[in-house]
Amino acid sequence: MNSKFELLLDDTIETFGRKLFRIRSKVAFGSVEVGEKGGYIEKEGNLSQSGNAWVYGNARVYGNAEVSGDARVSGNAWVYGNAWVYGDAEVSGDARVSGNAWVYGNAWVYGDARVSGDAEVSGDAEVSGDARVTSKKDYIVFKNSWSSFRWFTYTKSNKMWNVGCFSGTGQELIEKAYKDNEKSGKSYEAYVNLVLELEKLDD
């Protein structure tokens, strides 16, 4: 198989004693053009030669971590350890994915979020802000079945809700939803109250 990218031996950075190389595409694929420079990886095995997976900007992938499928790692995000980002997943901003964590499906991890340990973030989940996910118990995904039919996520560590472009507390979500319309307000309020009841069971 012909390689879709090359390591630039004269464009490197050091991360915790590891030398990482900037990558450059050798062919066009997905939204990446021929000759486009990407982020940094430690070795060719960190980025799949098939699919449209790519590491952008100043993002770093190292250790035994792998980015494959059509996944994207961008911004100042780091993926390392034995982590695996694949499918249509995206890791961006200042996010960190490490340990044996998997991020896949249409999942999006961004902001200052941290996904580590044996955690799996999948489906249409969004983990953002300063959320910490170390297991599947650390977040809940719901579906809006009354209007947009999109998925929305609650992360337990920071008690934040992610709905489309919105990220905030339960009360902020309820207030915003009521401004849209009463049905939306009542629906999101019911989900916020459900989570409050579920958290009481955990205490």
Stockholm file with secondary structure:
# STOCKHOLM 1.0

chainA/1-203         MNSKFELLLDDTIETFGRKLFRIRSKVAFGSVEVGEKGGYIEKEGNLSQSGNAWVYGNARVYGNAEVSGDARVSGNAWVYGNAWVYGDAEVSGDARVSGNAWVYGNAWVYGDARVSGDAEVSGDAEVSGDARVTSKKDYIVFKNSWSSFRWFTYTKSNKMWNVGCFSGTGQELIEKAYKDNEKSGKSYEAYVNLVLELEKLDD
#=GR chainA/1-203 SS CCCSEEEEEEEEEEETTEEEEEEEESSCBTTBCTTCEEEEESSGGGBCSSTTCEECTTCEECTTCEECTTCEECTTCEECTTCEECTTCEECTTCEECTTCEECTTCEECTTCEECTTCEECTTCEECTTCEESSGGGEEEEECTTTTCCEEEEETTTTEEEETTEEECHHHHHHHHHHHCHHHHHHHHHHHHHHHHHHHHHC
#=GC SS_cons         CCCSEEEEEEEEEEETTEEEEEEEESSCBTTBCTTCEEEEESSGGGBCSSTTCEECTTCEECTTCEECTTCEECTTCEECTTCEECTTCEECTTCEECTTCEECTTCEECTTCEECTTCEECTTCEECTTCEESSGGGEEEEECTTTTCCEEEEETTTTEEEETTEEECHHHHHHHHHHHCHHHHHHHHHHHHHHHHHHHHHC
//
